[in-house]
Amino acid sequence: MDIRRGILWMIFLFSVFMVWSNWQSYNAPKHVETATTTQSNGATPTATTAPAVSNAATQPSEKVQISTDVFNLTFDTLGAQIVRAELLDHHDAEDKTQPTVLLSTGDNTYTVQSGLVGAAGTAYPKQDTPFTLVSSEKTLTGDSLDVVFRAESGGLEVTRTYTLHKGSYRIDVKDSIKNISDTTQNPSQYLQITRDNHKPAGGLYMAPTYTGWAVYSDSERFQKVTFEEIDKNTAEYVKQAPDGWISFIQHFFVTAWIPEQGKEHNIQIRKAGKDLYAISSVEPLGAVAAGQTVDTKATLWVGPQDQKALAAIDPTLDLVVDYGWLTLIAKPMFKLMSWLHSWIGNWGWTIVVLTIIIKIILYPLSAASYRSMAKMKEAAPRMQALREQYGDDRQKLNAAMMEMYRTEKINPLGGCLPIMLQIPVFLTLYRVLLASVEMRGAPWLGWIHDLSVADPYFILPIIMIATMFIQMKLNPTPPDPMQARIMMIMPLVFGVMMLWFPAGLVLYWIVNNVLSIAQQQWITRHLRQAANEQILTHK
């Protein structure tokens, strides 16, 4: 087996990978672009987590605009819920002059809520209860900003404080719940994310990403739930836990509620209306005596899948960054890239340096392969002579070729090794580029303004095709004319595939090709010099 078989194996394995990825995408839930216009923004869970759709269309509502250095947030006094979140440091997928809008209630519905529920007949403050804005500051000027709302209903007064932080998408949420009635109350608090099933804008052709719900608990670990599973009532996830979190994940971004750990809470994911779904975490607060006040705390994240920042909130929250079955390799690779980036400051050059490091690590194996290929190329005329000598006698031809391999110390399997070694690296980097928000909008140089999307002018794929052609010329020419023609079109096949892949991935392949060409040329020249010296010595 020589280099041509190695390339064919790589194409086969990569094709299987892409077919598998697209099969997953095909079998994922079919998102509908239309969305509900339900003003209550979802179903309010009861104390037993059963859905109860509320209608708040006639309730008074006022929108409150709050700004930080990373957020433009819109709060609705109806339920004191966040109904719009603009991420100022992340551009829109289609209009790069505008910020990414993660939460919204326009054509699409995507909001977060919290509130209190109880036994049937109670009406505690929840997402359809009018709140009053208590605080006055609406722009963050220091390290933090408190946005405070208050409401009373059903004998309970709730003072809700959202604490926003400078440079962070973390929002701390504290509820002070006071029993202002003359009797003991038994409320439960819910944290909820409501979203319709619209598909996020952007994305890459041939690069499907997950859009759906996710739950984490120490007992069941990381569990995904799709829209389709909810529709079919086949979703399997932990229903009760004293730890973990709930979330909604889409490409590069996540919204997550992290309840106070160590307190038992019930989890439910359900359909809340036409094309509308909700995930909630409900915590019983126990008996609250007359005049007593209890405080609850939770953390809300509305923002990018920033692995370092997510892990700082909860060491498991960075699991929302979906590397799939390559997680075991992808996480260390991303950590290495992050460390390199801290020194280099540019993700494009980080990929270049990463490629050089990988090439150095694999040098002993690839060098042995390139020496074998160089010897194969030098022995090509003798191999052709053997074929002409033995004709159709395959047994004698194979025996003669094996003898030549032994005497010349040629490894016929060595030629495919460099290609095969690149497969796990290539696929892992593919997942890292696809899943890491740090790459989104990251420029390299010139026309490459975003390494996470395809080269807009296809310059990198063209360069990659050229470097692959050069590599082909350095390898032994297949004796069969048909094989030779097939090998010559392989760079074009790969080049066409790369037209729709992230520019960062194509950059890696180009740098790897250039280094391989240099290494192969150096080894070939060294072997020729050694052979010439040996001839001169014998003379």
N, C-alpha and C positions, 0 to 999 in steps of 0.2 A: 504494500500500500504506500503510495507516495502522496505528494502535496495535493494532487487533484482529488484524490479520494477524501482527504481531510477536509477540503473545501466543500465537497458534496455532502459529507457528513454534517458539517456545520450548517449548511443550507437546510438540510433535512430537519435537524434538531431545532433550528431557529424557526422554521416553518411550523413545526409541531407546536412550539411555544406560542406563536402568534395565533394559530388556529384555536388553541386552548383558551387564550386570552379573549379572543373574539367570540368564542362559544359561550364563555361566561357572560360577556356583554349581551349576547343575543338572548340568553336565558334569564337575564336580569329583568326586574319589573319594567314594564313599558310605561314610561312617564308620559303624562298628559300635560300639554302646555297650558290648558285652561285651568283656572283655580276658583275656589269658592270665594264668595264675597261676604261670608258670615261675619258680622261685626263683632261677635263675641270671641272670635279667634279660637275656636276649639271647644272641646268638651271639658266641663269641670268635673274632676273626679270626686266621688263621695268618700266617706271614711272607709268604705270597703273596696275602694278603687274601681267601682263600676262606673261606666260613663253616664253622664247626665248632661245633655246638651242644653246650654243656657242661651237665652235670647236677650241681648242687651241693646237692641237697636234703638229703644226709646230713651235710654239713659243719657244724662248729660255727659259730655266728653270734651276735654281740652288737651291739646297737644303742647308739650313742653320741650323746647330745644335745649340740649346740653352739649357743650363742646369741650374737648380735651385736645392734647397734642396729637392723639391718634384716632379719636372718635368724633363723629357728629352723631349724637343719639337723640332719638325722639321718644319721649315717654308719653303715655296716654293716662290721664287722670282716672279714666275708667279702668279700674283694676290696678293702677300704678304699675303698668306693664310696659316693657320696651317694645315698641312697634316698628322702629327703624334704626338701623345701625350702619353708618357709612365708615369704612376703614380707610382713613386718610393716607396711609402709607402704602396702600395696595390699589393699583389701578384696576379699572373695570376690564373684563376680558375682551370686550368688543370696542369700547371707547376709552383709550388710554389717557384721555384728558380728564376723565371722571373717576372718582374713587369707587372701589368695590362696595356694593350695597349687599349686606348679608341678611339682615332682618328687614322686612317690609310688609306692608298691607295694601299695596296697590293692586296691580294685575295678579301678583302672586302673594301668598300669605306665608309668612315665616316669622313667628314671634315667640317671646318667652313670657311666662306668667308664674305667679305664685299666689297663694291664698290659703284660706282656712275652710275646712269642711267639717261637718259633724253628722249627727244622726238626722234621719228624715224629719223635715219640718224646721230645721235650724237654718239661719241665713247669716252666717258669719261673713266678714269681709273677704271677698274673693275677686276673680278677674272681671266680673260684671258689676262690682260695687264702686260707686263714685268715691274717689279719694280727693283729698285737698293737698296741694303742694304747700309744704311748711317752710322749706328752705328758700333762700332768695338768690344765692349765687348760681349762675348758669354757665360760667366759664372757669375752667381749671387754671389757676394762676400759680399755685404752689405745687407741693408734692402730691396732694390728694384733694378731693372735692366730695363733700357729702350732699346727696340729693335726697330730701326727706319728704315722705308723703304720710298722710294720716287719714284713717277712716274708722267709723264705728258702725256695727250692725250686729244684731242678735245678742246683744249683751257683752260684746267684746270690742275693745278699741285696739287697733293695730297701728303702730308707728313703724313705717318701713324706711330703712336707710340704705341707699345705694352708695357705696364708697368707690369712687373712681381714682385711679392711680396714674401718675405721670409716666408716660412711655410704656404703658401696659394695657393689655386687653382684658385683664383680670378685673372683675367687679365683685366686691364683697357686699353681701346682702344680709342685713340684720333686721329681724322683726321683733319689736317689743310688744307683747300681747298682754293687755290688761283686762281683767274681768271687771267690768263696771256694773254688772248686774248684782242681784241679791242672792243668786244661787250658783252652785258649782257648775262649771262648764267643762265639756270634754271635747275639745277641738283636735283636729289633725291638720297638719300643714302639708300642702303639696307644692312641689316644684315641677314645672312643666315646660316642654318645648312643643310648639304647634307648627306644623308645616304642611303645605299641600305637596303634590307629587310632581311639580314642574322640574324639568331637567335644567341644571345650571348652564349658563352660557359658557362658551369657550371649550376647551378640551382639544385633544389631538386625534386625528384620524388614525385608526389602527392602534389606539392606545386607550382602552376603556378604563375608567376609574369608578370607584364605588361611590354611590349616593344612597344613603339610607341611615338607619338607626343603629346605635351600638350601646351596649350595656357592659359594665365591668363589675365583677365582684371577686373577692378573694377565693370563693368556693368554686365558681364556674369560669373564672377568668374572662377573657374578651369574647363577647358574643355579638354578632351582627344580626340585624333583622331587616328584611327588605319589605318594600311596599307590597309586593306580590304575596309574601308570606302572611302579612296582616290581612290582605283581602281574602286569602284562602283559609285564614284562621289556623295556619300551620306553624306559626312562629314559636320557637323554643328559646326561652331565656329565663334567667333567674327571676323569681317572683318576689323574693324577700331576702334581704341582706342587711347586715349592720355596717357595711362598708361599700366602697366603690362609687360609681357615678353613672349618669345617663347622658346621652349625647345624640346629636345629629351630625353626620359627616358628609361632606362633599369635597370635590377636588380642591386641595390646598387649604380648606377652611373647616372649622368645626365650631359648634355651639354645644356647651356642656354645662350641666349642673353638677356640682360636687356637694352632696349633703354633709352635714357634720358627721364625722366618722365615729363609730362606736354606738350609734343609735339605730335601732331596727327600723327599716322602712320598707314599704311595699312598692313594687314596680309594676307598671302596666303600660303596654304599647297597644294602641287601639285606633280604630277608624272613628273620627269625630264628626264626620259630615261628608258631603259629596266632594271627593278628591282631597279631603282634609284628614290629617292624621295627627296623633299626639302621643307623647311619651311623658309619663309622670312618675315622680317618687313621692310617696305619701308617708309621713311620719306621725304616729299618734303622740300627742303631747301630754296625755294623761289628764287627771283632774286638776282644774285650775279653780281654786277657791275664790269666793267673792273678795274683791279688792286685791287679789294676788296678780303679780306680773311675771311672765316667763319670757325669756329671750331665746330666739333661735338664730343660728348663723349658717350661712351657705356661701359657696363660691360659684360665681358664674363666669364662664369664659365665652366671649363672642369675638372670634378673630381667626388669625392664621394658625396653621398647624406648626407652630414654632416649638420644636422638640425640647429645647432647653427650658423655655418658659413654661411649657406644659408640665414637664417633669418637676419643676420647682413648686408647682401647686400640688401635684400628687405624683409619686414616682411611677405610677402606671398610666397616667393620662397621655403620655406620648405614644401609647399603642394606637391612637387614632391615626397616626401616620402609617399608612397601609403599604408595607413592602411585600405582602403576600407570603408565599412559601420561601422566599429568599431572605426573610427577615434575619436569619442567623448570620448571613454574610453581609447583608445590606447595612445593618446597624453599625458594625465596626468600620465599614467603608465610609459611612457618612461621618462618623466621629473623626476618622483620619482626615477626611476632606475639610471638616470644620476646623480642625487644628491647623491644617495648612492654610486655610483661608484667613485665619486670625493673623498669620504672618504675611500673606501675600496681598490680601485685600481685594482680590478679583476672582470670581468663581471660574472664569474661563481659563486663566493661568493656573488656577488650582487643579483643574482637570488635566492640564498639560503636565504639571509636576507629578500628579498622581500617576499618570500613564508612565512617566519615566521611572518612578519608584517601583511600579508593578513590573516594568521591563527589567529592571535591575534584579528584582527578587527572582524572576523566572529565567534570568540569563543563563545559568548552567544548563537547564533543560533545553531552552531554545537554541543555545550554541551547539549542543550535541546534534540537534535536529538539522540545523543549517549546515553543519559539517557533513552530515549524511547526505543532504540534498546536493551539496557542492560535489561530493564524490560521485553521486548518481549522475549528475550532469556531465562530469568528466568521463564517466564510463558509458555514456549513452551510445557512442559509436560501436563499442564492443558489444553492448546488449543488442543493438540492431544486427550486428554480424551474427550473433548467436541465433537470432530469430530466423535469419536467412539460411543459416547452416542446418538447423533442425526442422524448419518448416512446420508441418502440422503435428510433429511428434512432441506433444505437450509434456510428456513425462521426462524425456531427455532434455528438453529446453529448460524446464523448471530445475532439474538437477544441475545443469550447467550454470544457470543464473545464481542458484544458491551457493555454488562453489565460488563463483566470482564475488558474491557478497562477502563470503567468509574470508577470502584471501585479501580483498580490498578493505575489509572492516567497514562494510556499508550496512546500515540498519534500514531495511526496506520499509519499516513502519515509522521511522523517524520523521519523515516529511510531513505527516499529518499532525504531529504533536503541537507545533506552535499554534495552529489553528484551533485545535481542540482545547488548548489551555486558555484561549481567549473566550470561550463560550461562557463559563460561569462569571468571568469578569464583565463581559459585555452585558449579559442579562441582569446582573446585579446593578451595574451602573444605570442601566435602563430603568430599573425600578426606583433607584435613588433619584434620578432626574425627574421621573414622573411623579413621585410622591412628596418630594421635599419642597416646601414653599420657599425656602431660601433661594432656590434656583429661579423662581418666578420673577420675571422682570430683570434678572441678573445679566448685565451686558458683558461682552468680552472685548471686542475691538471693532472699529469700523461699522459695518452694516449689521453686526450681530448685537441686537439690543435685548434679546431675551433667550437665554440658553435652554429654557424649558419648552420652547416651541420650535417649529421647523424653520430652517434658513429661508427667509422670504425671497431670496434671489437664487437659491439652489447652488450657490457657489461652493459651499463645503462639500455637498454630494459630488459635484463635478471633480473637485480636487481628490476626493476619496477614490473615485473611479480611476483617475490617472495614476494614483499611487498603487492601486491594485494591479493595473496593467503592467507597471514596472516590476512589481513582485512576480507576476506571471512570467515575464521575460527572464527573470533570474532563475526560474525553476526548470527542471528537466522537461523537455518537450515530449508530450505523449506520442508514442510511435503510431498510434491509430489516428488517422486524419479526422475522423468524426469526434473522437475525444478531444483532440486539439482545438477544434472549432467550438465545442461546448465550453471548454475551459476559457476560451477567449471572450465568450459572452457573459461569463460569470460576474466580472466587475460591473457590467451594465445591469445585470439582475440586482446585485446588491445596491448599486447606485440608485435605481428606481425605487427600491424599498426604502432607502434612506431619505428620499425626498420629503416624507411625512413624519420623520422621526425628529426628536429634539436635537437642536443644533449642538448641544453639549455632547451628545452621544456620538454624533458624526465627527466632532472635533477629537474625541478620544480615539476613534478608529483611524483618523488621518495621522495623528501623532504616533500611534502604535505602528502604522504602516511605514512611516518615515524612519522610525527607529529600527524596524525590522529590516528595511532595505539597507540601511547603513551597517547594521550588524552582519547581514548576509554578505554584503560586498567586502567587508573587512575580513571575514572568515574565508571567503573564496580567495581573496588576494593572498592571505597568509598561507593557505594550503598550496597555492601555485608557487609561491616563493619557496616553500619547503620542498616541493617536488623538484623544482629547478636546482636547488642546492644539492638534493640527493643525486640528480643526474650528473652534475658537475663533479661530485665526490667520486662517483663510479668511474668517470672518465679519467 
